[in-house]
Amino acid sequence: MELCQISPYRFAIGCNDTSEIDMAQARRPAVSETGDPLLLTPGPLTTSKAIKEAMVHDWGSRDATFVGINKAVMDELPKVIHGEGGFVTVPMQGSGTFAVEAMLTSFVPRGGKALILINGAYGQRAKRILEIAGRDVVIHETAEDMPPDLAEVDRMLVADAAISHVFVVHCETTSGIRNPIEAVAALVKRHGRRLLIDSMSAFGALPLDSREVYFDAVAASSNKCIQGVPGLGFVIARRSALAETKGNATTLVLDLHDQHAAFERTGQYRFTPPIHVIVAFHAALQEFWTEGGVAGRGERYADNARILIEGMQELGFRTLLPAHQQAPIIVTFHMPQDKNFVFQRFYDTLKDAGYVIYPGKLTVADSFRIGCIGALGAQDMKAFVATVSDVLDEMGVGLKSAA
């Protein structure tokens, strides 16, 4: 069957209906500075031209130049949490989940017990990781649009002295909720337990000051708020806590203690590193500091989120979360109830226009998500909202009745 190009970014099987093609080709799509569609997703995300250009060269993984670049990355990351001296970076090849699994299975000892705070898919994933690793796990679960109940967490810690570690997600990408990291950390410290943080979608944009928030380790990745490309996870660990993890790991590859020891001995990875990803991440960190670090990047993302939310609300959309719980990373909107609204058409038409949003439903609401992060600014968000308005008009979904 014939493959038809609907737009610069979308193909379909069969060319019977040309009206969709005509409409898509009549619209001038939005593009990044390298001619790609804009990714309004929580990562992978739109990267700058400089990040892409950093990957066009080859390096030897044992070559001194690359080893120096990797060391610079490892030295820079603790500065993001004001952890110079007391914390060390342990990079881990793979996606962010590789780093989370490495953190959990290295820090929670075989005889330990973890309390997992769950209000979305990433808390559920942490639970599954530890169960497969044979660790003892208890959970405190709230709905995807609800933060942890700190009184209940307190009660659980009082009632169960065997709990050695608590795990929490900083920004739960499932809904975009910002969990109360500071309050959780204070509670865990008061009970003398150890805190592990998944800051995958928040690291570099939401403050996490190790001088004020006590934790043993935080996991993040290259392709989120630092605005690199996928392929590298990392754990920033308290040196003293990392030293206690020898022998805990249940896999060779994800052993953080062994990975760190190799860097201490040789300055190199135990196994082949994602060289181009790391070099691009080094360039992304330079962009990050130039923008003003956490404060500067967080301010831009907050502005993006404000423009998005206000604009979508003017079109009739409703957000899932109240403003005080909303992180400026990804925003969940309720699906419109209008019979003319068909999400797949909405998604495809936005893609034809140069915008890729984040599909997928929650369990608590029929919804979709739009990201605010990456190499995007105020004008991009304003243009996106204007395009959404045009798409709703094409679909026959009335303004103000969208939701």
Secondary structure as UniProt FT lines:
FT   STRAND          3..7
FT   TURN            8..9
FT   STRAND          10..13
FT   HELIX           19..26
FT   TURN            33..34
FT   STRAND          38..39
FT   HELIX           49..53
FT   TURN            54..55
FT   TURN            61..62
FT   HELIX           64..80
FT   TURN            81..82
FT   TURN            84..86
FT   STRAND          87..93
FT   HELIX           96..107
FT   TURN            110..111
FT   STRAND          113..118
FT   HELIX           121..132
FT   TURN            133..134
FT   STRAND          136..141
FT   TURN            144..145
FT   HELIX           150..159
FT   TURN            161..162
FT   STRAND          165..169
FT   STRAND          171..172
FT   TURN            173..176
FT   STRAND          177..178
FT   HELIX           181..190
FT   TURN            191..192
FT   STRAND          194..198
FT   TURN            200..202
FT   TURN            204..205
FT   TURN            210..212
FT   STRAND          217..221
FT   TURN            222..223
FT   TURN            225..226
FT   STRAND          232..238
FT   HELIX           239..242
FT   HELIX           243..245
FT   TURN            246..247
FT   TURN            253..254
FT   HELIX           256..266
FT   HELIX           275..291
FT   HELIX           293..314
FT   TURN            315..316
FT   HELIX           323..325
FT   STRAND          330..334
FT   TURN            339..340
FT   HELIX           343..352
FT   TURN            353..354
FT   STRAND          355..356
FT   STRAND          367..371
FT   HELIX           378..395
FT   TURN            399..400
//
